[in-house]
């Protein structure tokens, strides 16, 4: 299972080859869309506070937050099953 962090490089979409951190700065809406709509786009729960440095909590709607935490939980469960 693929895991992204703010230090990852996009390997898909219109920002392929760009650092996620840079995209968060220039186009945070794109990252929000990835969180909500791209099935394989997952980040660890610890990344949430890092994302909020770029997307203030009041600009990240509940559906995006929910999608983030569901995918982060899936990632955590995957790692727990592997080890």
C-alpha positions in Angstrom: 0.0 0.0 0.0 1.4 3.4 -1.1 1.9 6.0 1.6 2.4 9.7 0.9 3.8 12.4 3.2 4.4 16.1 2.6 7.9 15.1 1.6 6.7 12.8 -1.1 6.8 13.5 -4.8 3.5 13.1 -6.7 3.7 10.1 -9.1 0.3 10.9 -10.7 -1.9 13.6 -12.0 -1.2 17.2 -13.1 1.5 17.6 -10.5 3.4 14.4 -11.3 7.1 14.9 -10.4 6.3 17.8 -8.0 6.9 17.7 -4.2 3.7 17.4 -2.2 4.8 20.2 0.1 5.2 22.6 -2.9 1.7 21.7 -4.2 0.3 22.3 -0.7 1.7 25.8 -0.9 0.7 26.5 -4.5 -2.6 24.6 -4.9 -3.9 23.2 -1.6 -7.3 22.5 -3.2 -5.6 19.9 -5.4 -4.3 18.1 -2.3 -7.7 18.3 -0.7 -9.2 16.7 -3.8 -6.6 13.9 -3.7 -7.5 13.2 -0.1 -11.2 13.0 -1.0 -11.2 11.4 -4.4 -8.0 9.5 -5.1 -8.5 6.0 -3.7 -4.8 5.2 -3.3 -3.8 8.6 -1.8 -3.1 7.8 1.8 -1.1 9.6 4.5 -0.4 8.7 8.1 -2.4 10.3 10.9 0.7 12.1 12.0 0.7 14.0 8.7 -2.5 15.8 9.5 -0.9 18.5 11.7 1.7 19.0 9.0 -1.0 19.5 6.4 -2.8 22.0 8.6 0.3 24.2 8.4 -0.6 24.7 4.7 -4.4 24.2 4.8 -5.9 25.9 8.0 -8.3 23.7 9.9 -11.2 26.1 9.1 -10.5 25.6 5.3 -10.5 21.8 5.5 -14.1 20.8 5.5 -15.4 17.9 7.5 -15.7 15.6 4.5 -12.0 16.1 3.7 -11.0 15.5 7.3 -13.2 12.4 7.4 -11.7 11.0 4.2 -8.2 11.7 5.6 -8.8 9.9 8.8 -10.5 6.9 7.2 -7.6 6.4 4.8 -5.0 7.0 7.6 -6.8 4.3 9.6 -6.7 1.9 6.7 -3.0 2.6 6.4 -2.5 1.9 10.1 -4.5 -1.3 9.9 -2.5 -2.4 6.9 0.8 -2.0 8.7 -0.6 -3.6 11.9 -1.6 -6.7 9.8 1.8 -6.8 8.1 3.8 -6.9 11.3 
